[in-house]
Amino acid sequence: MNAFKKSVIALATIATLATAAAVPAQAGSKHWKRGLAAGVGVGVGLGIAGALLHQPRHRTVYVQQPRYYVRQPVCHYQIEPLFDRYGNIVAHQRVQVCN
């Protein structure tokens, strides 16, 4: 049920209740029409006020963006042997190794 239908039903209910409350116990009274008109007027006024006050609320939604952590490479220096073409160690050299 949408908001307009709810408002119309609420307005009709309030008008009916206000009319029933405004009608005097003795319907033969001379001024019963004035009470009826006042009851309908109050009911319609309350119904319109209720419909205006029952506006849908706009909600602000904050969405947190995902965080991406980039691991920096871990580098260190290592000494490795330098071989000649016969497989003999000729020297040692310093080499940077990163993960």
N, C-alpha and C positions, 0 to 999 in steps of 0.2 A: 504494500500500500504506500503510495507516494505521499509527499507532504501536503499537496493540495487536497487530496481526499480526506486525510486526517483532519485538516483544518475545517473542511466543510462539515464533517461529522461532528467535530467539537462545537462548531458554531450552532448546528441544529440542536445538539444536546443541551447546550447552555441556554438557547432561546426557549426550548421546551420547559426546562426546569425553572427558568425565570418567570415564564408565563404562569406556570402552575403555582409558583410561590406568590405571585402578585394578585391572583384571582382571590377576592374575598370569600369568606365562608358563606355569606348570604348573596347569592347571585341576583336576588331581586333588588339589590341596593341600587340607588340612583347613580352612583359614581363608579360603577364597576368597569366601565369602558376606559376611564382615565387610568385606573390601576392596571388594566390589561395593556394599554399602550405604554405605560411606564415600564412594565415588566419586560415587554418585547424590546423596548429601547435599551434597557439595561442589558438584556441578554445579548442583543446584537453587538452592543458596544464592547462587552466582555469577550465575545467571540472574536471580534476583529482585533482587539488588543492581544488576545492570546495567539492569534495567527501571526500577527506582526512580531511578537516577541519570540515566537518559536521558529526563528530563521535557522537554517543549517549553519553550523560553525565550520569555518575553514581552518583546517589544521595544517600547521607547517611541519613538514617531516624533514628531519635532518638525517642524511645518510652518510655514514662515515666511509670514506674511500679506503680500499684495502692498501696496506703498506707493503711494498716490495723491498726486501732487504737484499742487497747485492753484496755477496762476500768478496772482499778484496783478496787478490791472490797473495798467498804467503810465500815470500821469496827468501832464500838464504844462499850463501856461497858455500861451495864445496870444492875440495881439491881432488882432481882426478889425474890419474897418470896419463902421460902422452907416450904412445907406442910408435916405434918405427915399423917398417914393413916386414920385419922379421919377427915381431912380437916382443921385442925388448923394450923396457921402459927407458925412455930417453930423458924425460923431464916430467915435472908436475905442473899442471896449469889450474888456475882458479876459474870455476864455472858457476854461473848463477843458475839455481834450480828453483822453479816456481810451481806451486800446486795449482 
